[in-house]
Amino acid sequence: RKNIAYLTDEEISKFHDAIVDGSNGLSLKSRAIGIILLYTGLRACDVAALTLDSVDWDKGVIDVTQQKTQRNIRLPLLPIIGNAIYDYCVEERPKANVPYLFVSDNAPHGKLTTDGIAYSASLVMNKAEVRMKKGDRRGTHIFRHHFATALLGSGVPQAVITEALGHSSPLSLESYLYADMVHLRECALS
C-alpha cells in the first residue's frame, strides 16, 4: 500500500493563516472554498454541488448529498464556515440565476466545476506557500485526509468519523488510519 500524503501541522497552520488573512489578495470565493475543505472534509465534487439551499442558517447546518455515495450528511455550520459563505454571497458572488453556491466569475455564471474548486484550493496553497515543491500532492482530497486524521488524533470514535465523511462502509476509513501519526507514534519501538 502506498503512503498517504497528509498535511503537517505546520502546513495546516500556514493554510489557515492564508485563508483568514484579508490582505493577501485572495478572493472571498477562494477563502470560503478553502475553509469548507479544511473544516468539513468534503470532496471537491460535493463542494461544487453545494446549493444556496444546502446552508440552513436557522438550524446551523449544511446538508449535503454526496455524489460518490448518494448518502445525505448533515454537517455543523461552524461560525468560520458560515461567515466565509456569508461574505462571499453578500460581497462577491455574481448575481446569477442558478441555485449553486459557488459560481464561475465570468458570464454566464454557471456552477463552479470540481476543477474550479481545486483551482481555488491551489490559490490558497500558493498564498500559504504550502506544497510548493515539484511532486508535492496538492489535490483537494488531501484536506479530506487531514480532516479524518485530525479527528482520529483527537480520539473521535471511528464510527463517528465514518459518518462525518459519509462513507458507506466503515472499512473505507482504513486508508486514513495509516496517516494517523499520533497513534502510530505510540506503536513505535524505543
Phi, psi and chi 1 to 4 in degrees:
 res  aa     phi    psi   chi1   chi2   chi3   chi4
   1 ARG       -  136.8  173.7  179.9  -70.2 -103.6
   2 LYS   -70.9  151.3  -72.8 -176.6  177.5  179.5
   3 ASN   -67.8  142.7  -74.4  -22.7      -      -
   4 ILE   -94.9  127.9  -64.8 -169.8      -      -
   5 ALA   -69.0  140.9      -      -      -      -
   6 TYR  -142.4  159.9   66.8   95.1      -      -
   7 LEU   -85.6  134.1  -67.2  163.0      -      -
   8 THR   -77.4  165.7   66.1      -      -      -
   9 ASP   -59.4  -38.7  -68.9  -18.4      -      -
  10 GLU   -64.6  -42.2  179.8 -175.6   -4.4      -
  11 GLU   -64.6  -41.0  -71.1  172.5  -34.7      -
  12 ILE   -62.1  -43.8  -70.1  -63.0      -      -
  13 SER   -61.2  -45.2  178.7      -      -      -
  14 LYS   -66.1  -39.7  -70.0  169.4   76.9  173.9
  15 PHE   -64.0  -45.9 -172.3   86.9      -      -
  16 HIS   -60.9  -45.2  178.1  -90.4      -      -
  17 ASP   -59.7  -38.1  -69.4  -12.2      -      -
  18 ALA   -68.0  -38.0      -      -      -      -
  19 ILE   -76.9  -21.4   54.3  178.4      -      -
  20 VAL   -98.3   -8.9  -61.3      -      -      -
  21 ASP   -79.1  105.1  177.8    3.3      -      -
  22 GLY   -74.4   -2.6      -      -      -      -
  23 SER  -106.3    4.6   66.2      -      -      -
  24 ASN   -94.5    5.0   62.8   10.6      -      -
  25 GLY    87.4    0.1      -      -      -      -
  26 LEU   -69.9  143.1  -78.6  172.7      -      -
  27 SER   -71.7  159.1   68.7      -      -      -
  28 LEU   -64.7  -30.9  -65.6  173.9      -      -
  29 LYS   -64.6  -47.9  177.3  169.1   63.9  176.7
  30 SER   -63.6  -37.5  -70.0      -      -      -
  31 ARG   -62.9  -47.6  -71.8  178.2 -158.9  -71.2
  32 ALA   -63.4  -42.3      -      -      -      -
  33 ILE   -63.6  -45.3  -71.6  169.2      -      -
  34 GLY   -59.9  -42.0      -      -      -      -
  35 ILE   -65.7  -43.8  -73.5  169.3      -      -
  36 ILE   -62.7  -45.2  -69.8  170.1      -      -
  37 LEU   -60.8  -44.1  -70.5  170.1      -      -
  38 LEU   -69.4  -39.7 -175.9   62.1      -      -
  39 TYR  -100.2   -4.7  -72.1   96.2      -      -
  40 THR  -120.8  -23.6   66.6      -      -      -
  41 GLY    73.0   16.3      -      -      -      -
  42 LEU   -70.3  149.7  -72.8  174.4      -      -
  43 ARG   -71.7  155.4  -65.8  176.7 -176.5   92.2
  44 ALA   -59.5  -38.3      -      -      -      -
  45 CYS   -64.6  -32.4   60.5      -      -      -
  46 ASP   -76.3  -33.2  -64.3  -33.2      -      -
  47 VAL   -66.3  -42.6  175.4      -      -      -
  48 ALA   -63.4  -31.6      -      -      -      -
  49 ALA   -85.5   -5.1      -      -      -      -
  50 LEU   -59.1  137.4  -71.3  173.1      -      -
  51 THR  -110.2  170.0   64.7      -      -      -
  52 LEU   -61.5  -31.1  -65.3  167.8      -      -
  53 ASP   -79.2  -10.1  -68.4  -23.1      -      -
  54 SER   -67.1  -26.0  -63.0      -      -      -
  55 VAL   -96.0  114.0 -178.8      -      -      -
  56 ASP  -101.1   97.4 -172.7  -28.8      -      -
  57 TRP   -65.1  -36.6  -62.6   98.8      -      -
  58 ASP   -68.3  -40.1  -66.2  -30.8      -      -
  59 LYS   -90.0  -12.4  -67.2 -179.4 -178.7  171.9
  60 GLY    69.7   42.0      -      -      -      -
  61 VAL  -138.8  161.3  -64.3      -      -      -
  62 ILE  -117.2  123.4  -58.7  171.4      -      -
  63 ASP  -100.7  127.4  -76.7  -48.3      -      -
  64 VAL  -133.8  131.2  179.9      -      -      -
  65 THR  -100.0  112.8  -60.9      -      -      -
  66 GLN   -70.8  133.6  -66.7 -170.6  -36.1      -
  67 GLN   -68.2  -35.8  -67.5 -169.9    3.1      -
  68 LYS   -71.3  -42.4 -177.3  175.8  179.3 -179.3
  69 THR  -108.5  -11.6   62.4      -      -      -
  70 GLN    61.2   19.2  -64.8  -55.5  -56.9      -
  71 ARG   -88.3  139.2  -70.4 -177.4   54.6  135.4
  72 ASN   -90.7  130.4 -172.6  -77.5      -      -
  73 ILE  -125.5  152.3   59.4  171.4      -      -
  74 ARG  -120.6  120.1 -179.0  170.8  -88.9 -166.0
  75 LEU  -112.5  147.3  -59.4  169.2      -      -
  76 PRO   -67.9  139.8   21.2  -28.0      -      -
  77 LEU   -87.9   84.5 -178.2   61.9      -      -
  78 LEU   -61.3  149.2  -59.0  173.3      -      -
  79 PRO   -53.7  -40.1  -27.6   35.1      -      -
  80 ILE   -64.0  -35.2 -168.2  167.6      -      -
  81 ILE   -73.0  -49.5  -62.6  170.4      -      -
  82 GLY   -59.0  -43.0      -      -      -      -
  83 ASN   -64.8  -40.2  -70.2  -21.2      -      -
  84 ALA   -66.4  -42.4      -      -      -      -
  85 ILE   -64.7  -45.0  -68.6  171.1      -      -
  86 TYR   -59.2  -49.6  178.6   85.3      -      -
  87 ASP   -57.8  -44.5  -71.2  -15.3      -      -
  88 TYR   -62.4  -48.3  165.4   67.0      -      -
  89 CYS   -65.5  -39.8  -72.4      -      -      -
  90 VAL   -81.8  -39.3  170.4      -      -      -
  91 GLU  -101.9  -20.7  -63.3  179.6   32.0      -
  92 GLU  -133.8  -29.9 -170.8  177.2  -84.4      -
  93 ARG   -62.4  127.6 -174.3  179.5 -175.6  -86.8
  94 PRO   -63.2  149.8  -15.8   26.1      -      -
  95 LYS   -69.8  106.4  -58.8 -104.1 -175.0  -87.8
  96 ALA  -132.6  140.5      -      -      -      -
  97 ASN   -91.0   52.9 -166.0   20.3      -      -
  98 VAL  -130.5  150.0  -66.5      -      -      -
  99 PRO   -79.5   -9.6   29.8  -35.0      -      -
 100 TYR   -75.3  143.8  -63.2  101.3      -      -
 101 LEU   -65.7  -50.7  175.8   59.7      -      -
 102 PHE  -101.7  123.2  -64.5  109.6      -      -
 103 VAL  -123.2  160.4  -64.0      -      -      -
 104 SER   -66.3  153.8   59.7      -      -      -
 105 ASP   -75.9  -28.6  -66.4  -27.9      -      -
 106 ASN   -98.6  143.2  -59.6  -39.0      -      -
 107 ALA   -69.6  146.2      -      -      -      -
 108 PRO   -73.8  138.2   27.8  -31.3      -      -
 109 HIS   -79.2   93.8  -55.0  -70.7      -      -
 110 GLY  -100.8 -179.7      -      -      -      -
 111 LYS   -56.0  133.2  172.2 -174.4  172.5 -174.7
 112 LEU   -69.1  135.2 -165.6   64.4      -      -
 113 THR   -81.6  170.1   64.9      -      -      -
 114 THR   -59.5  -38.1  -60.5      -      -      -
 115 ASP   -62.9  -35.6  -72.5  -19.2      -      -
 116 GLY   -66.2  -37.0      -      -      -      -
 117 ILE   -64.8  -45.7  -60.5  -62.8      -      -
 118 ALA   -62.6  -38.5      -      -      -      -
 119 TYR   -63.5  -43.5  178.0   72.7      -      -
 120 SER   -62.2  -42.5  -73.9      -      -      -
 121 ALA   -63.1  -38.1      -      -      -      -
 122 SER   -65.8  -38.4 -177.6      -      -      -
 123 LEU   -60.4  -42.3  -69.5  175.1      -      -
 124 VAL   -65.7  -42.9  179.2      -      -      -
 125 MET   -59.7  -39.7  -75.0 -174.5  172.8      -
 126 ASN   -63.5  -44.5  -70.7  -16.8      -      -
 127 LYS   -63.5  -35.9  -70.0  -69.0 -178.8 -176.2
 128 ALA   -81.4  -10.3      -      -      -      -
 129 GLU    55.9   48.2  -62.6 -178.0   -2.9      -
 130 VAL  -112.4  135.4  169.8      -      -      -
 131 ARG    58.9   53.0  -56.9  -95.4  161.7  175.6
 132 MET   -95.6  -11.8  -57.9  -65.1  -73.3      -
 133 LYS   -80.2  150.0  -64.3  178.7 -172.2  151.9
 134 LYS   -59.6  131.8 -175.0  177.1  179.9  176.3
 135 GLY    92.1  -10.0      -      -      -      -
 136 ASP   -68.4  134.3  -79.0  -10.6      -      -
 137 ARG   -71.7  127.6 -177.6  171.3  177.1 -162.7
 138 ARG  -126.0    3.2  -68.6  175.8   55.8  101.9
 139 GLY   -64.9  163.7      -      -      -      -
 140 THR   -68.1  -23.8   57.6      -      -      -
 141 HIS   -64.5  -20.7 -153.0   73.5      -      -
 142 ILE   -63.3  -26.7 -161.1  165.5      -      -
 143 PHE   -74.0  -31.2  -64.4   99.1      -      -
 144 ARG   -66.3  -41.4 -166.1  164.5  169.1   80.7
 145 HIS   -63.5  -42.6  -75.3  -81.8      -      -
 146 HIS   -60.6  -46.3  162.5   72.3      -      -
 147 PHE   -57.6  -48.2 -177.6   74.4      -      -
 148 ALA   -65.2  -45.8      -      -      -      -
 149 THR   -70.7  -31.2   56.3      -      -      -
 150 ALA   -66.2  -41.3      -      -      -      -
 151 LEU   -66.3  -42.6  -68.1  177.2      -      -
 152 LEU   -60.3  -44.6  -81.0  166.9      -      -
 153 GLY   -65.0  -22.8      -      -      -      -
 154 SER   -90.2    1.5  -63.4      -      -      -
 155 GLY    84.0   15.0      -      -      -      -
 156 VAL   -69.0  133.1  174.4      -      -      -
 157 PRO   -59.1  145.3  -22.1   31.5      -      -
 158 GLN   -60.4  -33.7  -69.2 -179.2   18.0      -
 159 ALA   -64.0  -36.9      -      -      -      -
 160 VAL   -69.1  -40.9  174.0      -      -      -
 161 ILE   -65.5  -42.8  -61.3  168.8      -      -
 162 THR   -57.0  -43.8  -63.2      -      -      -
 163 GLU   -67.2  -43.2 -175.2   66.1   27.5      -
 164 ALA   -63.3  -34.6      -      -      -      -
 165 LEU   -82.3  -11.9  -68.2  173.2      -      -
 166 GLY    74.8   24.5      -      -      -      -
 167 HIS   -71.0  144.7  -75.1  159.0      -      -
 168 SER   -85.3  -15.8   53.3      -      -      -
 169 SER  -135.7  137.8  166.5      -      -      -
 170 PRO   -61.1  -24.0  -19.7   28.5      -      -
 171 LEU   -67.4  -20.9  -63.4  176.0      -      -
 172 SER   -63.9  -23.1  -61.1      -      -      -
 173 LEU   -75.6  -15.8 -170.5   60.9      -      -
 174 GLU   -54.2  -42.4 -165.8  172.8  -71.0      -
 175 SER   -63.9  -28.1   64.3      -      -      -
 176 TYR   -75.1  -24.4  -60.5  101.4      -      -
 177 LEU   -63.8  -28.4  -63.4  173.5      -      -
 178 TYR   -72.5  -14.5  -63.9  105.1      -      -
 179 ALA  -104.5    7.3      -      -      -      -
 180 ASP   -79.6   81.6 -178.6   10.1      -      -
 181 MET   -62.9  -34.3  -62.2  -52.0  -69.9      -
 182 VAL   -58.7  -49.8  171.8      -      -      -
 183 HIS   -78.9  -28.7  -69.9  104.0      -      -
 184 LEU   -65.0  -37.0  -73.8  174.4      -      -
 185 ARG   -63.5  -31.7  -76.0 -172.3 -174.2  107.4
 186 GLU   -65.1  -25.3  -69.4  174.1    4.1      -
 187 CYS   -87.6   -9.2  -61.3      -      -      -
 188 ALA   -68.1  146.2      -      -      -      -
 189 LEU   -81.3  150.2  -61.4  173.8      -      -
 190 SER   -74.1      -   62.0      -      -      -
